[in-house]
Protein backbone atom coordinates (compact mmCIF):
# COMPACT_ATOMS: atom_id res chain seq x y z
CA UNK A 1 0.00 0.00 0.00
CA UNK A 2 2.85 2.34 0.85
CA UNK A 3 4.14 2.17 -2.75
CA UNK A 4 0.92 3.58 -4.14
CA UNK A 5 1.03 7.38 -4.07
CA UNK A 6 -1.87 9.20 -2.47
CA UNK A 7 -1.98 11.28 -5.63
CA UNK A 8 -0.46 10.33 -8.96
CA UNK A 9 -0.59 12.68 -11.94
CA UNK A 10 0.95 11.68 -15.22
CA UNK A 11 1.14 13.65 -18.49
CA UNK A 12 -1.91 15.77 -17.71
CA UNK A 13 -2.90 18.48 -20.19
CA UNK A 14 -6.01 20.62 -20.41
CA UNK A 15 -7.18 23.43 -22.69
CA UNK A 16 -9.96 26.00 -22.68
CA UNK A 17 -10.49 26.15 -26.42
CA UNK A 18 -7.17 27.17 -27.98
CA UNK A 19 -5.74 28.29 -24.61
CA UNK A 20 -3.62 25.64 -22.93
CA UNK A 21 -4.21 25.79 -19.17
CA UNK A 22 -2.09 22.73 -18.25
CA UNK A 23 0.67 21.18 -20.30
CA UNK A 24 2.09 17.71 -19.57
CA UNK A 25 1.86 18.01 -15.80
CA UNK A 26 3.26 15.01 -13.87
CA UNK A 27 3.98 14.57 -10.17
CA UNK A 28 3.21 12.28 -7.23
CA UNK A 29 2.35 13.02 -3.63
CA UNK A 30 3.04 10.24 -1.13
CA UNK A 31 1.24 9.45 2.09
CA UNK A 32 2.42 11.59 5.00
CA UNK A 33 3.67 14.27 2.65
CA UNK A 34 2.57 17.90 2.52
CA UNK A 35 3.03 19.13 -1.03
CA UNK A 36 2.74 22.83 -1.68
CA UNK A 37 1.56 23.71 -5.15
CA UNK A 38 3.05 27.12 -5.66
CA UNK A 39 2.10 29.30 -8.56
CA UNK A 40 1.04 32.83 -9.39
CA UNK A 41 -2.57 33.67 -10.24
CA UNK A 42 -3.55 32.04 -13.54
CA UNK A 43 -0.82 29.38 -13.30
CA UNK A 44 -3.40 26.59 -13.67
CA UNK A 45 -3.81 25.62 -10.00
CA UNK A 46 -7.60 25.82 -9.95
CA UNK A 47 -7.87 23.95 -13.26
CA UNK A 48 -5.65 21.22 -11.84
CA UNK A 49 -7.89 21.01 -8.77
CA UNK A 50 -11.02 20.84 -10.92
CA UNK A 51 -9.48 17.89 -12.75
CA UNK A 52 -8.38 16.10 -9.57
CA UNK A 53 -11.89 16.52 -8.10
CA UNK A 54 -13.44 15.30 -11.39
CA UNK A 55 -15.39 18.50 -11.91
CA UNK A 56 -13.57 18.57 -15.24
CA UNK A 57 -12.27 15.71 -17.30
CA UNK A 58 -9.17 15.65 -19.43
CA UNK A 59 -8.60 13.44 -22.46
CA UNK A 60 -4.86 13.70 -22.06
CA UNK A 61 -3.07 12.24 -19.06
CA UNK A 62 -3.98 10.26 -15.93
CA UNK A 63 -4.91 11.11 -12.37
CA UNK A 64 -5.13 8.50 -9.63
CA UNK A 65 -6.06 8.89 -5.98
CA UNK A 66 -4.72 6.13 -3.73
CA UNK A 67 -4.36 3.99 -6.85
CA UNK A 68 -7.86 4.62 -8.23
CA UNK A 69 -8.06 6.26 -11.63
CA UNK A 70 -10.36 9.30 -11.44
CA UNK A 71 -11.67 8.70 -14.96
CA UNK A 72 -12.35 4.97 -14.88
CA UNK A 73 -13.10 4.58 -11.17
CA UNK A 74 -14.33 8.02 -10.02
CA UNK A 75 -16.42 6.83 -7.06
CA UNK A 76 -13.56 4.93 -5.42
CA UNK A 77 -11.16 7.79 -6.11
CA UNK A 78 -13.50 10.49 -4.76
CA UNK A 79 -14.23 8.40 -1.65
CA UNK A 80 -10.56 8.84 -0.73
CA UNK A 81 -10.44 12.54 -1.38
CA UNK A 82 -11.18 15.46 0.95
CA UNK A 83 -11.39 18.96 -0.51
CA UNK A 84 -11.43 22.51 0.74
CA UNK A 85 -12.20 24.74 -2.22
CA UNK A 86 -10.98 28.29 -2.53
CA UNK A 87 -14.57 29.46 -2.62
CA UNK A 88 -16.54 28.64 0.55
CA UNK A 89 -18.96 25.79 -0.09
CA UNK A 90 -20.91 25.58 3.17
CA UNK A 91 -24.64 26.14 3.22
CA UNK A 92 -24.94 29.38 5.17
CA UNK A 93 -28.52 28.80 6.31
CA UNK A 94 -27.82 25.39 7.80
CA UNK A 95 -26.05 24.80 11.10
CA UNK A 96 -22.48 23.53 11.34
CA UNK A 97 -23.73 20.07 12.33
CA UNK A 98 -26.34 19.99 9.54
CA UNK A 99 -23.67 20.82 6.97
CA UNK A 100 -21.44 18.04 8.27
CA UNK A 101 -24.30 15.53 8.46
CA UNK A 102 -25.09 16.29 4.81
CA UNK A 103 -21.50 15.55 3.84
CA UNK A 104 -21.49 12.37 5.95
CA UNK A 105 -24.64 11.18 4.17
CA UNK A 106 -23.07 11.80 0.77
CA UNK A 107 -20.19 9.60 1.87
CA UNK A 108 -22.54 6.87 3.03
CA UNK A 109 -21.97 7.18 6.78
CA UNK A 110 -24.67 5.94 9.15
CA UNK A 111 -26.14 8.26 11.77
CA UNK A 112 -24.12 6.97 14.75
CA UNK A 113 -20.84 6.85 12.89
CA UNK A 114 -21.47 10.33 11.47
CA UNK A 115 -22.30 11.77 14.91
CA UNK A 116 -19.09 10.27 16.35
CA UNK A 117 -16.88 11.58 13.59
CA UNK A 118 -18.54 15.01 13.55
CA UNK A 119 -17.82 15.32 17.26
CA UNK A 120 -14.20 14.17 16.79
CA UNK A 121 -13.44 16.49 13.91
CA UNK A 122 -15.18 19.52 15.40
CA UNK A 123 -13.36 18.97 18.68
CA UNK A 124 -10.09 18.74 16.78
CA UNK A 125 -10.90 22.11 15.20
CA UNK A 126 -12.09 23.60 18.48
CA UNK A 127 -15.55 24.10 17.00
CA UNK A 128 -17.66 21.51 18.79
CA UNK A 129 -19.39 24.06 21.01
CA UNK A 130 -20.62 25.85 17.92
CA UNK A 131 -22.08 22.79 16.19
CA UNK A 132 -25.64 24.08 16.54
CA UNK A 133 -24.93 27.56 15.17
CA UNK A 134 -25.82 28.59 11.66
CA UNK A 135 -22.76 28.92 9.43
CA UNK A 136 -23.86 32.46 8.58
CA UNK A 137 -23.07 33.46 12.18
CA UNK A 138 -19.45 32.28 11.97
CA UNK A 139 -16.49 34.42 10.90
CA UNK A 140 -14.28 33.51 7.93
CA UNK A 141 -11.67 31.66 10.00
CA UNK A 142 -14.25 29.54 11.78
CA UNK A 143 -16.01 28.71 8.51
CA UNK A 144 -12.70 27.47 7.13
CA UNK A 145 -12.20 25.30 10.19
CA UNK A 146 -15.62 23.77 9.62
CA UNK A 147 -14.69 23.11 5.99
CA UNK A 148 -11.52 21.33 7.08
CA UNK A 149 -13.51 19.28 9.59
CA UNK A 150 -15.90 18.39 6.78
CA UNK A 151 -13.10 17.45 4.38
CA UNK A 152 -11.60 15.12 7.01
CA UNK A 153 -14.89 13.56 8.10
CA UNK A 154 -14.63 10.53 5.83
CA UNK A 155 -10.90 10.00 6.63
CA UNK A 156 -9.51 10.73 3.16
CA UNK A 157 -6.12 9.55 1.93
CA UNK A 158 -5.60 12.86 0.16
CA UNK A 159 -6.60 16.32 1.34
CA UNK A 160 -6.76 19.06 -1.31
CA UNK A 161 -6.64 22.66 -0.18
CA UNK A 162 -7.16 25.32 -2.81
CA UNK A 163 -5.83 28.58 -1.37
CA UNK A 164 -7.84 28.05 1.80
CA UNK A 165 -6.29 30.98 3.67
CA UNK A 166 -7.56 33.64 1.27
CA UNK A 167 -9.41 36.28 3.25
CA UNK A 168 -8.23 35.08 6.66
CA UNK A 169 -6.48 37.26 9.22
CA UNK A 170 -2.85 36.51 10.17
CA UNK A 171 -3.50 34.44 13.35
CA UNK A 172 -6.18 32.34 11.61
CA UNK A 173 -3.85 31.77 8.67
CA UNK A 174 -0.99 30.66 10.90
CA UNK A 175 -3.25 28.36 12.90
CA UNK A 176 -4.52 26.73 9.74
CA UNK A 177 -1.07 26.26 8.21
CA UNK A 178 0.23 24.68 11.43
CA UNK A 179 -2.81 22.47 11.80
CA UNK A 180 -2.61 21.04 8.28
CA UNK A 181 1.08 20.28 8.68
CA UNK A 182 0.27 18.55 11.93
CA UNK A 183 -2.25 16.35 10.10
CA UNK A 184 0.35 14.97 7.71
CA UNK A 185 2.76 14.23 10.54
CA UNK A 186 0.09 12.37 12.48
CA UNK A 187 -1.08 9.82 9.92
CA UNK A 188 -0.80 8.42 6.47
CA UNK A 189 -2.75 11.18 4.81
CA UNK A 190 -1.21 13.35 2.10
CA UNK A 191 -1.94 17.02 1.53
CA UNK A 192 -1.80 19.03 -1.68
CA UNK A 193 -2.01 22.71 -0.79
CA UNK A 194 -2.32 25.29 -3.56
CA UNK A 195 -1.12 28.74 -2.65
CA UNK A 196 0.79 31.75 -3.89
CA UNK A 197 1.77 32.80 -0.39
CA UNK A 198 5.35 31.79 0.29
CA UNK A 199 5.13 32.15 4.07
CA UNK A 200 2.77 29.17 4.20
CA UNK A 201 5.61 26.78 3.32
CA UNK A 202 7.39 24.75 5.99
CA UNK A 203 10.97 23.58 5.50
CA UNK A 204 10.01 19.88 5.37
CA UNK A 205 7.36 20.40 2.66
CA UNK A 206 7.56 19.20 -0.87
CA UNK A 207 7.39 22.04 -3.39
CA UNK A 208 5.77 21.96 -6.81
CA UNK A 209 6.11 25.19 -8.76
CA UNK A 210 3.48 25.60 -11.47
CA UNK A 211 3.65 28.43 -13.94
CA UNK A 212 1.71 29.00 -17.18
CA UNK A 213 0.40 25.44 -17.00
CA UNK A 214 3.82 23.77 -16.71
CA UNK A 215 5.74 22.33 -13.77
CA UNK A 216 8.80 24.54 -13.37
CA UNK A 217 10.30 22.73 -10.39
CA UNK A 218 9.43 19.87 -8.07
CA UNK A 219 11.16 18.46 -5.01
CA UNK A 220 12.08 19.22 -1.42
CA UNK A 221 12.69 22.85 -0.46
CA UNK A 222 16.53 22.50 -0.70
CA UNK A 223 16.21 20.73 -4.06
CA UNK A 224 14.06 23.49 -5.53
CA UNK A 225 16.38 26.18 -4.15
CA UNK A 226 19.34 24.42 -5.71
CA UNK A 227 17.69 23.97 -9.11
CA UNK A 228 16.73 27.66 -9.18
CA UNK A 229 20.12 28.79 -7.86
CA UNK A 230 18.37 30.73 -5.11
CA UNK A 231 18.83 31.12 -1.37
CA UNK A 232 15.19 31.65 -0.35
CA UNK A 233 11.90 30.22 -1.54
CA UNK A 234 10.77 33.72 -2.50
CA UNK A 235 13.79 34.22 -4.67
CA UNK A 236 13.39 30.77 -6.25
CA UNK A 237 9.73 31.43 -6.94
CA UNK A 238 10.56 34.74 -8.58
CA UNK A 239 13.27 33.19 -10.70
CA UNK A 240 11.13 30.26 -11.80
CA UNK A 241 8.14 32.36 -12.74
CA UNK A 242 9.14 35.96 -13.57
CA UNK A 243 12.32 35.05 -15.41
CA UNK A 244 10.45 32.77 -17.77
CA UNK A 245 7.72 35.34 -18.23
CA UNK A 246 10.38 37.82 -19.37
CA UNK A 247 11.85 35.21 -21.70
CA UNK B 1 -20.57 1.81 -2.73
CA UNK B 2 -23.34 -0.37 -1.31
CA UNK B 3 -27.10 0.07 -1.31
CA UNK B 4 -27.01 1.71 2.13
CA UNK B 5 -24.64 4.34 0.81
CA UNK B 6 -27.11 5.19 -1.97
CA UNK B 7 -30.02 5.34 0.47
CA UNK B 8 -28.14 7.51 2.95
CA UNK B 9 -27.11 9.91 0.23
CA UNK B 10 -30.72 10.11 -0.98
CA UNK B 11 -31.86 10.81 2.57
CA UNK B 12 -29.14 13.44 3.00
CA UNK B 13 -29.97 15.25 -0.25
CA UNK B 14 -33.74 15.25 0.29
CA UNK B 15 -33.27 16.21 3.95
CA UNK B 16 -31.17 19.20 2.94
CA UNK B 17 -33.74 20.33 0.35
CA UNK B 18 -36.56 20.06 2.88
CA UNK B 19 -34.54 22.00 5.47
CA UNK B 20 -33.87 24.72 2.93
CA UNK B 21 -37.54 24.72 2.00
CA UNK B 22 -38.55 25.12 5.66
CA UNK B 23 -36.09 28.00 5.99
CA UNK B 24 -37.52 29.72 2.92
CA UNK B 25 -41.16 30.14 3.95
CA UNK B 26 -41.60 33.01 1.54
CA UNK B 27 -40.78 30.60 -1.31
CA UNK B 28 -43.59 28.32 -0.18
CA UNK B 29 -46.06 31.19 0.18
CA UNK B 30 -45.21 32.76 -3.17
CA UNK B 31 -45.48 29.35 -4.86
CA UNK B 32 -49.04 29.16 -3.52
CA UNK B 33 -50.08 32.76 -4.02
CA UNK B 34 -49.38 32.62 -7.77
CA UNK B 35 -51.89 29.87 -8.70
CA UNK B 36 -54.38 31.11 -6.10
CA UNK B 37 -54.40 34.53 -7.76
CA UNK B 38 -55.19 32.84 -11.05
CA UNK B 39 -57.92 30.81 -9.41
CA UNK B 40 -59.55 33.53 -7.32
CA UNK B 41 -59.16 36.49 -9.65
CA UNK B 42 -58.42 35.43 -13.22
CA UNK B 43 -60.76 32.44 -13.29
CA UNK B 44 -63.53 34.34 -11.52
CA UNK B 45 -63.23 37.17 -14.01
CA UNK B 46 -63.31 34.88 -17.01
CA UNK B 47 -66.00 32.55 -15.68
CA UNK B 48 -68.78 34.17 -17.65
CA UNK B 49 -66.83 34.83 -20.84
CA UNK B 50 -65.17 31.45 -21.28
CA UNK B 51 -67.62 28.61 -21.65
CA UNK B 52 -66.14 25.14 -21.62
CA UNK B 53 -67.97 22.42 -23.54
CA UNK B 54 -68.20 18.90 -22.23
CA UNK B 55 -64.83 17.30 -22.88
CA UNK B 56 -63.19 14.28 -21.29
CA UNK B 57 -62.59 13.64 -18.44
CA UNK B 58 -65.53 15.87 -17.45
CA UNK B 59 -68.99 14.36 -17.79
CA UNK B 60 -70.95 17.57 -17.56
CA UNK B 61 -70.59 21.30 -18.07
CA UNK B 62 -68.06 22.69 -15.64
CA UNK B 63 -67.13 26.08 -14.29
CA UNK B 64 -63.97 27.67 -15.61
CA UNK B 65 -62.36 27.42 -12.15
CA UNK B 66 -62.82 23.66 -12.27
CA UNK B 67 -61.22 23.53 -15.71
CA UNK B 68 -58.10 25.47 -14.81
CA UNK B 69 -57.42 23.74 -11.46
CA UNK B 70 -55.32 20.92 -13.05
CA UNK B 71 -53.57 23.56 -15.16
CA UNK B 72 -52.71 25.49 -12.02
CA UNK B 73 -51.39 22.30 -10.41
CA UNK B 74 -49.14 22.04 -13.46
CA UNK B 75 -48.20 25.68 -12.95
CA UNK B 76 -47.15 24.96 -9.34
CA UNK B 77 -44.89 22.21 -10.65
CA UNK B 78 -43.58 24.21 -13.58
CA UNK B 79 -42.52 27.07 -11.32
CA UNK B 80 -41.13 24.65 -8.77
CA UNK B 81 -39.06 22.93 -11.45
CA UNK B 82 -37.66 26.29 -12.52
CA UNK B 83 -37.14 27.28 -8.87
CA UNK B 84 -35.07 24.11 -8.41
CA UNK B 85 -33.12 25.04 -11.51
CA UNK B 86 -32.54 28.50 -10.08
CA UNK B 87 -31.31 27.00 -6.82
CA UNK B 88 -28.92 24.73 -8.78
CA UNK B 89 -27.42 27.75 -10.49
CA UNK B 90 -27.26 29.50 -7.11
CA UNK B 91 -25.58 26.43 -5.60
CA UNK B 92 -23.06 26.48 -8.40
CA UNK B 93 -22.34 30.15 -7.94
CA UNK B 94 -22.11 29.72 -4.17
CA UNK B 95 -19.92 26.64 -4.57
CA UNK B 96 -22.13 24.16 -2.72
CA UNK B 97 -22.78 22.30 -5.98
CA UNK B 98 -19.13 21.23 -5.83
CA UNK B 99 -19.81 19.44 -2.55
CA UNK B 100 -22.48 17.39 -4.26
CA UNK B 101 -20.57 16.68 -7.46
CA UNK B 102 -17.37 15.62 -5.70
CA UNK B 103 -19.12 13.00 -3.58
CA UNK B 104 -18.36 9.36 -4.36
CA UNK B 105 -21.56 8.41 -6.18
CA UNK B 106 -22.43 8.36 -9.89
CA UNK B 107 -23.38 11.79 -11.12
CA UNK B 108 -26.67 10.60 -12.64
CA UNK B 109 -27.69 9.30 -9.21
CA UNK B 110 -26.80 12.52 -7.42
CA UNK B 111 -28.74 14.59 -9.95
CA UNK B 112 -31.73 12.23 -9.77
CA UNK B 113 -31.75 12.55 -5.97
CA UNK B 114 -31.68 16.31 -6.30
CA UNK B 115 -34.55 16.08 -8.78
CA UNK B 116 -36.63 13.82 -6.52
CA UNK B 117 -36.06 16.14 -3.58
CA UNK B 118 -37.45 19.04 -5.61
CA UNK B 119 -40.45 16.98 -6.73
CA UNK B 120 -41.32 16.10 -3.13
CA UNK B 121 -41.48 19.80 -2.36
CA UNK B 122 -43.68 20.46 -5.40
CA UNK B 123 -46.10 17.66 -4.46
CA UNK B 124 -46.55 19.16 -0.99
CA UNK B 125 -47.27 22.53 -2.60
CA UNK B 126 -49.74 20.94 -5.04
CA UNK B 127 -51.71 19.26 -2.25
CA UNK B 128 -51.88 22.48 -0.21
CA UNK B 129 -53.23 24.20 -3.34
CA UNK B 130 -55.79 21.41 -3.81
CA UNK B 131 -56.88 21.81 -0.19
CA UNK B 132 -57.44 25.57 -0.61
CA UNK B 133 -59.27 24.94 -3.90
CA UNK B 134 -61.48 22.39 -2.11
CA UNK B 135 -62.29 24.93 0.59
CA UNK B 136 -63.17 27.35 -2.22
CA UNK B 137 -65.64 24.81 -3.55
CA UNK B 138 -63.69 23.05 -6.30
CA UNK B 139 -64.12 19.40 -5.52
CA UNK B 140 -62.72 16.43 -7.39
CA UNK B 141 -63.93 12.87 -6.68
CA UNK B 142 -62.51 11.75 -3.30
CA UNK B 143 -60.41 8.99 -4.87
CA UNK B 144 -59.10 11.52 -7.39
CA UNK B 145 -56.96 13.09 -4.66
CA UNK B 146 -55.15 9.76 -4.40
CA UNK B 147 -55.00 8.86 -8.11
CA UNK B 148 -53.53 12.29 -8.90
CA UNK B 149 -50.44 11.54 -6.80
CA UNK B 150 -48.55 9.43 -9.38
CA UNK B 151 -49.45 11.98 -12.06
CA UNK B 152 -48.07 14.79 -9.90
CA UNK B 153 -44.89 12.79 -9.28
CA UNK B 154 -44.37 12.07 -12.98
CA UNK B 155 -45.14 15.60 -14.18
CA UNK B 156 -43.02 17.05 -11.35
CA UNK B 157 -40.12 14.82 -12.37
CA UNK B 158 -40.45 15.83 -16.01
CA UNK B 159 -40.56 19.57 -15.25
CA UNK B 160 -37.79 19.23 -12.66
CA UNK B 161 -35.61 17.44 -15.21
CA UNK B 162 -36.22 20.30 -17.63
CA UNK B 163 -35.11 22.72 -14.90
CA UNK B 164 -32.03 20.60 -14.27
CA UNK B 165 -31.18 20.66 -17.96
CA UNK B 166 -31.61 24.43 -18.13
CA UNK B 167 -29.39 24.88 -15.07
CA UNK B 168 -26.56 23.09 -16.89
CA UNK B 169 -26.73 25.76 -19.62
CA UNK B 170 -27.14 28.85 -17.48
CA UNK B 171 -23.86 30.26 -16.30
CA UNK B 172 -25.03 33.08 -14.09
CA UNK B 173 -28.03 33.77 -11.94
CA UNK B 174 -28.69 36.99 -13.87
CA UNK B 175 -29.43 34.97 -17.02
CA UNK B 176 -32.40 33.43 -15.32
CA UNK B 177 -34.80 36.17 -16.40
CA UNK B 178 -34.47 34.72 -19.91
CA UNK B 179 -35.83 31.42 -18.63
CA UNK B 180 -38.98 33.19 -17.46
CA UNK B 181 -39.52 34.82 -20.85
CA UNK B 182 -38.44 32.04 -23.13
CA UNK B 183 -39.40 28.89 -21.22
CA UNK B 184 -41.97 29.34 -18.45
CA UNK B 185 -44.39 31.74 -20.14
CA UNK B 186 -44.44 30.04 -23.58
CA UNK B 187 -44.79 26.62 -21.96
CA UNK B 188 -47.64 27.78 -19.76
CA UNK B 189 -49.60 29.78 -22.31
CA UNK B 190 -49.04 27.34 -25.20
CA UNK B 191 -50.73 24.53 -23.33
CA UNK B 192 -54.12 23.28 -22.26
CA UNK B 193 -53.66 24.72 -18.76
CA UNK B 194 -55.88 27.77 -19.28
CA UNK B 195 -58.02 26.77 -22.26
CA UNK B 196 -58.81 23.52 -24.06
CA UNK B 197 -56.79 22.81 -27.20
CA UNK B 198 -59.85 22.87 -29.45
CA UNK B 199 -60.38 26.50 -28.44
CA UNK B 200 -56.81 27.31 -29.52
CA UNK B 201 -57.36 25.43 -32.77
CA UNK B 202 -60.35 27.65 -33.56
CA UNK B 203 -58.10 30.68 -33.35
CA UNK B 204 -54.84 29.41 -34.82
CA UNK B 205 -53.84 26.03 -36.18
CA UNK B 206 -50.16 26.89 -35.74
CA UNK B 207 -50.59 27.65 -32.04
CA UNK B 208 -52.65 24.48 -31.71
CA UNK B 209 -49.83 22.43 -33.23
CA UNK B 210 -47.24 24.07 -31.00
CA UNK B 211 -49.40 23.36 -27.95
CA UNK B 212 -49.65 19.73 -29.00
CA UNK B 213 -45.87 19.43 -29.10
CA UNK B 214 -45.52 21.11 -25.71
CA UNK B 215 -44.78 18.43 -23.07
CA UNK B 216 -46.39 20.68 -20.45
CA UNK B 217 -49.76 20.20 -22.22
CA UNK B 218 -49.46 16.46 -21.72
CA UNK B 219 -48.38 16.84 -18.10
CA UNK B 220 -51.45 18.99 -17.43
CA UNK B 221 -53.76 16.51 -19.20
CA UNK B 222 -52.21 13.64 -17.26
CA UNK B 223 -52.97 15.50 -14.02
CA UNK B 224 -56.49 16.44 -15.23
CA UNK B 225 -57.45 12.86 -16.05
CA UNK B 226 -55.82 11.45 -12.91
CA UNK B 227 -57.70 13.94 -10.71
CA UNK B 228 -60.91 12.50 -12.15
CA UNK B 229 -59.75 8.90 -11.57
CA UNK B 230 -58.86 8.27 -15.19
CA UNK B 231 -55.60 7.22 -16.75
CA UNK B 232 -54.57 8.80 -20.02
CA UNK B 233 -52.02 6.45 -21.59
CA UNK B 234 -50.90 8.78 -24.36
CA UNK B 235 -50.21 11.72 -22.03
CA UNK B 236 -48.42 9.41 -19.62
CA UNK B 237 -46.15 8.03 -22.33
CA UNK B 238 -45.33 11.47 -23.73
CA UNK B 239 -44.56 12.82 -20.24
CA UNK B 240 -42.37 9.77 -19.57
CA UNK B 241 -40.56 10.25 -22.87
CA UNK B 242 -39.97 13.94 -22.13
CA UNK B 243 -38.67 13.03 -18.66
CA UNK B 244 -36.22 10.50 -20.11
CA UNK B 245 -35.02 13.00 -22.70
CA UNK B 246 -34.59 15.96 -20.30
CA UNK B 247 -32.90 13.84 -17.63
CA UNK B 248 -30.48 12.21 -20.06
CA UNK B 249 -29.60 15.61 -21.54
CA UNK B 250 -29.12 17.08 -18.03
CA UNK B 251 -26.78 14.22 -17.03
CA UNK B 252 -24.77 14.86 -20.20
CA UNK B 253 -24.83 18.59 -19.39
CA UNK B 254 -23.27 17.88 -15.99
CA UNK B 255 -20.86 15.25 -17.32
CA UNK B 256 -17.31 16.53 -16.82
CA UNK B 257 -16.06 15.25 -20.18
CA UNK B 258 -19.06 15.96 -22.40
CA UNK B 259 -21.07 18.66 -20.80
CA UNK B 260 -21.40 22.36 -20.48
CA UNK B 261 -19.34 22.65 -17.32
CA UNK B 262 -16.02 22.79 -19.05
CA UNK B 263 -17.21 24.83 -22.00
CA UNK B 264 -17.84 27.72 -19.69
CA UNK B 265 -14.25 28.79 -19.87
CA UNK B 266 -12.57 28.30 -16.57
CA UNK B 267 -12.94 26.96 -13.07
CA UNK B 268 -15.28 28.75 -10.72
Interface residues (C-beta under 8 A of the other chain):
Chain A: X16 X17 X46 X47 X49 X50 X53 X54 X55 X56 X57 X59 X74 X75 X76 X77 X78 X79 X81 X83 X85 X87 X88 X89 X90 X91 X93 X94 X98 X101 X102 X103 X104 X105 X106 X107 X108 X109 X110
Chain B: X1 X2 X4 X5 X6 X8 X9 X11 X12 X13 X15 X16 X19 X20 X23 X94 X95 X96 X98 X99 X100 X101 X102 X103 X104 X105 X106 X255 X256 X257 X261 X262 X265 X266 X267 X268
